[in-house]
């Protein structure tokens, strides 16, 4: 049986082997109350990390090992395991940030990108990684988004970072630059690209009956140029061009009132100019169930909205809700949702 839209497998990477990813996967997918989406869900990463948490949690191994990625195309619904060859027997030290954890994250990403190049209809959910550990292991990327963008051939300028919860959906024109560099990075092309990708995304979700709201870069969206020229010179023309091509969008609008209006249901999504403009309101509402989505990739990619949280590993205090939401959204975007 080949993968149809309904049965397309989901690849779930464990992320940093010493971070929260393996523990959350065990707690979410093991036992009679496991989340299921009626299709194969393949854990990708070192089995040693899963076994460590199973022993601590009193769980029997709940996955079926597959010989290779191509076997996943024929797999029945259930929880499976794909272990990249270099990670077999990897020593794990849960709760500690080490290059070995970064190696697990990097090798896993290389493995899934190769699979997705052959099977772009499959979905990808990524567990959290440590940027420092990833780089210490020899993978020179700031994080998942840049790694996946470059390895898939899209390039960093071809993707847009998007985070969402049940109420708010927020795309970011810039991701993690220092605040002093943001104005020079808010370009016409970047605003237009993220606006178009976000419009495609809300249409796919079926919520395009409302416009996308575009935040101004400056206070009061520049106050007609009095408080900065970028909104009139860069943001407004990019929005106007997108609207002329059929995108439903408004802006630039003052960010201090825009999020309140969005919560009232006025907008389908928000395009924010920088990280700490868009994400504080989102995480105020959706701290435990934020999902990160990379727009513009040739395949569906969702992720948890939190980090490795080494200090929480093994405590049982970390919520599984963000991982559950990321898995549910990946299933929905690849055809069908959580059952």
C-alpha positions as semicolon CSV with decimal commas, in nm:
position;residue;x (nm);y (nm);z (nm)
1;X;0,000;0,000;0,000
2;X;0,151;0,333;-0,102
3;X;0,102;0,646;0,107
4;X;-0,212;0,838;0,017
5;X;-0,304;1,175;0,164
6;X;-0,493;0,985;0,430
7;X;-0,218;0,739;0,519
8;X;0,093;0,954;0,464
9;X;0,343;0,871;0,738
10;X;0,454;1,126;0,994
11;X;0,823;1,145;1,087
12;X;0,874;1,255;1,448
13;X;1,233;1,343;1,531
14;X;1,350;1,310;1,890
15;X;1,565;1,623;1,863
16;X;1,848;1,649;2,113
17;X;1,883;1,302;2,264
18;X;1,943;1,454;2,608
19;X;1,658;1,704;2,593
20;X;1,283;1,676;2,639
21;X;1,207;1,519;2,301
22;X;1,254;1,150;2,386
23;X;1,069;1,181;2,718
24;X;0,771;1,362;2,565
25;X;0,752;1,107;2,283
26;X;0,739;0,825;2,537
27;X;0,476;0,990;2,753
28;X;0,260;1,092;2,455
29;X;0,277;0,780;2,240
30;X;0,303;0,489;2,484
31;X;0,016;0,310;2,653
32;X;-0,357;0,274;2,593
33;X;-0,420;0,650;2,590
34;X;-0,162;0,723;2,320
35;X;-0,235;0,993;2,066
36;X;-0,315;0,832;1,732
37;X;-0,373;0,977;1,389
38;X;-0,464;0,664;1,194
39;X;-0,132;0,645;1,012
40;X;0,230;0,539;1,070
41;X;0,419;0,766;1,309
42;X;0,792;0,700;1,290
43;X;1,013;0,812;1,575
44;X;1,352;0,908;1,431
45;X;1,657;0,914;1,656
46;X;1,864;0,697;1,889
47;X;1,677;0,406;2,046
48;X;1,900;0,438;2,352
49;X;1,728;0,765;2,448
50;X;1,384;0,606;2,430
51;X;1,493;0,302;2,629
52;X;1,635;0,523;2,905
53;X;1,301;0,699;2,951
54;X;1,096;0,382;2,921
55;X;1,295;0,226;3,203
56;X;1,249;0,532;3,421
57;X;0,876;0,557;3,345
58;X;0,811;0,185;3,382
59;X;0,709;0,145;3,018
60;X;0,773;-0,142;2,783
61;X;0,912;-0,044;2,441
62;X;0,607;0,060;2,241
63;X;0,757;0,095;1,893
64;X;0,838;-0,140;1,608
65;X;1,183;-0,102;1,454
66;X;1,205;-0,060;1,079
67;X;1,508;-0,163;0,878
68;X;1,514;0,158;0,675
69;X;1,307;0,455;0,570
70;X;1,166;0,292;0,260
71;X;0,994;0,032;0,478
72;X;0,786;0,316;0,619
73;X;0,602;0,355;0,288
74;X;0,450;0,010;0,338
75;X;0,396;0,031;0,715
76;X;0,059;0,000;0,883
77;X;-0,061;0,269;1,126
78;X;0,121;0,259;1,456
79;X;0,437;0,380;1,631
80;X;0,759;0,284;1,456
81;X;1,128;0,358;1,497
82;X;1,388;0,462;1,242
83;X;1,737;0,484;1,389
84;X;1,999;0,658;1,172
85;X;2,299;0,423;1,147
86;X;2,546;0,661;1,316
87;X;2,323;0,682;1,624
88;X;2,307;0,311;1,705
89;X;2,412;0,263;2,068
90;X;2,466;0,636;2,122
91;X;2,548;0,704;2,491
92;X;2,289;0,941;2,636
93;X;2,305;1,165;2,940
94;X;1,949;1,297;2,974
95;X;1,930;1,643;3,125
96;X;2,284;1,739;3,021
97;X;2,377;1,952;2,720
98;X;2,653;1,767;2,530
99;X;2,785;1,739;2,174
100;X;2,643;1,384;2,163
101;X;2,294;1,527;2,198
102;X;2,368;1,771;1,916
103;X;2,503;1,486;1,703
104;X;2,176;1,299;1,751
105;X;1,976;1,606;1,645
106;X;2,191;1,678;1,340
107;X;2,216;1,320;1,214
108;X;1,843;1,278;1,256
109;X;1,772;1,588;1,050
110;X;2,007;1,474;0,773
111;X;1,827;1,139;0,771
112;X;1,474;1,280;0,750
113;X;1,562;1,539;0,485
114;X;1,693;1,259;0,263
115;X;1,369;1,066;0,313
116;X;1,148;1,369;0,251
117;X;1,332;1,444;-0,072
118;X;1,187;1,116;-0,200
119;X;0,854;1,145;-0,018
120;X;0,753;1,514;0,007
121;X;0,394;1,412;0,086
122;X;0,506;1,277;0,425
123;X;0,485;1,504;0,729
124;X;0,764;1,605;0,967
125;X;0,733;1,690;1,336
126;X;1,055;1,794;1,507
127;X;1,145;1,759;1,872
128;X;1,351;2,035;2,036
129;X;1,723;2,071;1,985
130;X;1,998;2,278;2,142
131;X;2,155;2,526;1,901
132;X;2,479;2,518;2,102
133;X;2,497;2,137;2,106
134;X;2,408;2,118;1,737
135;X;2,696;2,347;1,647
136;X;2,934;2,173;1,889
137;X;2,862;1,850;1,698
138;X;2,970;2,013;1,373
139;X;2,636;2,126;1,227
140;X;2,678;2,498;1,162
141;X;2,315;2,610;1,168
142;X;2,127;2,843;1,404
143;X;1,844;2,590;1,434
144;X;1,586;2,369;1,265
145;X;1,444;2,629;1,027
146;X;1,775;2,720;0,867
147;X;1,892;2,357;0,855
148;X;1,578;2,236;0,679
149;X;1,565;2,534;0,443
150;X;1,921;2,483;0,321
151;X;1,919;2,104;0,309
152;X;1,590;2,098;0,115
153;X;1,725;2,344;-0,141
154;X;1,483;2,626;-0,061
155;X;1,739;2,848;0,110
156;X;1,697;3,060;0,419
157;X;1,530;3,344;0,229
158;X;1,267;3,108;0,090
159;X;1,099;3,016;0,419
160;X;0,898;3,195;0,684
161;X;0,876;3,108;1,052
162;X;0,516;3,075;1,176
163;X;0,385;2,994;1,523
164;X;0,027;2,928;1,618
165;X;-0,218;2,820;1,881
166;X;-0,594;2,766;1,886
167;X;-0,663;3,141;1,863
168;X;-0,360;3,329;1,727
169;X;-0,146;3,255;1,421
170;X;0,171;3,462;1,384
171;X;0,430;3,471;1,106
172;X;0,764;3,648;1,148
173;X;0,940;3,857;0,885
174;X;1,266;3,819;1,081
175;X;1,348;3,537;1,321
176;X;1,632;3,574;1,574
177;X;1,855;3,870;1,479
178;X;1,959;4,128;1,740
179;X;1,700;4,403;1,761
180;X;1,944;4,662;1,624
181;X;1,962;4,469;1,294
182;X;1,588;4,424;1,244
183;X;1,510;4,744;1,044
184;X;1,765;4,659;0,774
185;X;1,626;4,306;0,747
186;X;1,264;4,419;0,700
187;X;1,278;4,443;0,322
188;X;1,008;4,465;0,058
189;X;1,092;4,116;-0,071
190;X;1,095;3,961;0,275
191;X;0,760;4,113;0,376
192;X;0,604;4,010;0,044
193;X;0,741;3,655;0,067
194;X;0,616;3,595;0,422
195;X;0,279;3,752;0,343
196;X;0,228;3,526;0,040
197;X;0,336;3,214;0,231
198;X;0,106;3,300;0,521
199;X;-0,186;3,355;0,284
200;X;-0,126;3,015;0,124
201;X;-0,117;2,863;0,472
202;X;-0,443;3,014;0,600
203;X;-0,613;2,912;0,277
204;X;-0,493;2,557;0,333
205;X;-0,637;2,569;0,684
206;X;-0,968;2,699;0,553
207;X;-0,963;3,027;0,748
208;X;-0,903;3,272;0,465
209;X;-1,241;3,439;0,514
210;X;-1,059;3,704;0,719
211;X;-0,757;3,915;0,618
212;X;-0,402;3,884;0,746
213;X;-0,306;4,176;0,967
214;X;0,044;4,317;0,910
215;X;0,218;4,481;1,205
216;X;0,400;4,809;1,162
217;X;0,768;4,798;1,245
218;X;0,759;5,122;1,441
219;X;0,527;5,244;1,720
220;X;0,189;5,347;1,578
221;X;0,305;5,197;1,244
222;X;0,535;5,496;1,203
223;X;0,269;5,764;1,251
224;X;0,286;5,862;0,885
225;X;0,664;5,877;0,890
226;X;0,699;6,079;1,208
227;X;0,818;5,776;1,409
228;X;1,015;5,603;1,137
229;X;1,005;5,572;0,759
230;X;1,014;5,192;0,714
231;X;0,639;5,137;0,739
232;X;0,557;5,383;0,461
233;X;0,859;5,310;0,242
234;X;0,880;4,931;0,275
235;X;0,591;4,759;0,454
236;X;0,294;4,942;0,300
237;X;0,408;4,895;-0,063
238;X;0,471;4,524;-0,002
239;X;0,122;4,481;0,144
240;X;-0,035;4,674;-0,143
241;X;0,143;4,459;-0,401
242;X;0,027;4,140;-0,230
243;X;-0,332;4,266;-0,217
244;X;-0,316;4,347;-0,588
245;X;-0,226;3,980;-0,649
246;X;-0,523;3,849;-0,451
247;X;-0,391;3,825;-0,096
248;X;-0,637;3,948;0,165
249;X;-0,428;4,165;0,397
250;X;-0,440;4,495;0,582
251;X;-0,160;4,706;0,720
252;X;0,076;4,816;0,841
253;X;-0,126;4,851;1,161
254;X;-0,012;4,952;1,512
255;X;0,096;4,634;1,688
256;X;-0,023;4,752;2,028
257;X;-0,390;4,718;1,928
258;X;-0,368;4,464;1,646
259;X;-0,335;4,156;1,869
260;X;-0,645;4,246;2,069
261;X;-0,840;4,272;1,744
262;X;-0,701;3,937;1,629
263;X;-0,814;3,766;1,949
264;X;-1,164;3,900;1,881
265;X;-1,159;3,709;1,551
266;X;-1,102;3,994;1,307
267;X;-0,796;3,845;1,135
268;X;-0,694;3,503;1,005
269;X;-0,328;3,553;1,098
270;X;-0,074;3,819;1,186
271;X;0,251;3,906;1,014
272;X;0,489;4,050;1,275
273;X;0,816;4,218;1,189
274;X;1,033;4,059;1,459
275;X;1,045;3,789;1,725
276;X;0,958;3,986;2,037
277;X;0,682;4,177;1,862
278;X;0,489;3,869;1,758
279;X;0,560;3,598;2,011
280;X;0,488;3,750;2,356
281;X;0,113;3,786;2,283
282;X;0,104;3,440;2,126
283;X;0,275;3,271;2,420
284;X;0,066;3,462;2,672
285;X;-0,234;3,277;2,530
286;X;-0,074;2,955;2,406
287;X;0,231;2,890;2,623
288;X;0,163;2,517;2,655
289;X;0,026;2,443;2,309
290;X;0,223;2,663;2,069
291;X;0,319;2,495;1,742
292;X;0,604;2,610;1,518
293;X;0,545;2,570;1,142
294;X;0,802;2,636;0,870
295;X;0,624;2,787;0,570
296;X;0,781;2,750;0,226
297;X;0,940;2,406;0,257
298;X;0,853;2,139;-0,002
299;X;0,705;1,928;0,280
300;X;0,496;1,987;0,592
301;X;0,706;2,062;0,899
302;X;0,568;2,139;1,243
303;X;0,747;2,149;1,575
304;X;0,697;2,203;1,945
305;X;0,698;2,565;2,054
306;X;0,950;2,512;2,333
307;X;1,315;2,422;2,377
308;X;1,510;2,128;2,516
309;X;1,454;2,234;2,881
310;X;1,737;2,017;3,011
311;X;1,643;2,113;3,368
312;X;1,298;1,952;3,327
313;X;1,412;1,623;3,175
314;X;1,311;1,332;3,394
315;X;1,097;1,541;3,630
316;X;0,764;1,469;3,461
317;X;0,678;1,840;3,485
318;X;0,697;1,921;3,114
319;X;0,362;1,922;2,935
320;X;0,309;1,704;2,628
321;X;0,046;1,943;2,489
322;X;0,273;2,126;2,244
323;X;0,399;1,800;2,094
324;X;0,042;1,669;2,071
325;X;-0,065;1,989;1,895
326;X;0,230;1,971;1,653
327;X;0,147;1,611;1,566
328;X;-0,220;1,694;1,519
329;X;-0,143;1,988;1,289
330;X;0,102;1,781;1,082
331;X;-0,168;1,517;1,037
332;X;-0,420;1,782;0,937
333;X;-0,189;1,946;0,683
334;X;-0,099;1,612;0,523
335;X;-0,462;1,502;0,500
336;X;-0,681;1,411;0,795
337;X;-0,634;1,486;1,163
338;X;-0,600;1,319;1,498
339;X;-0,870;1,056;1,547
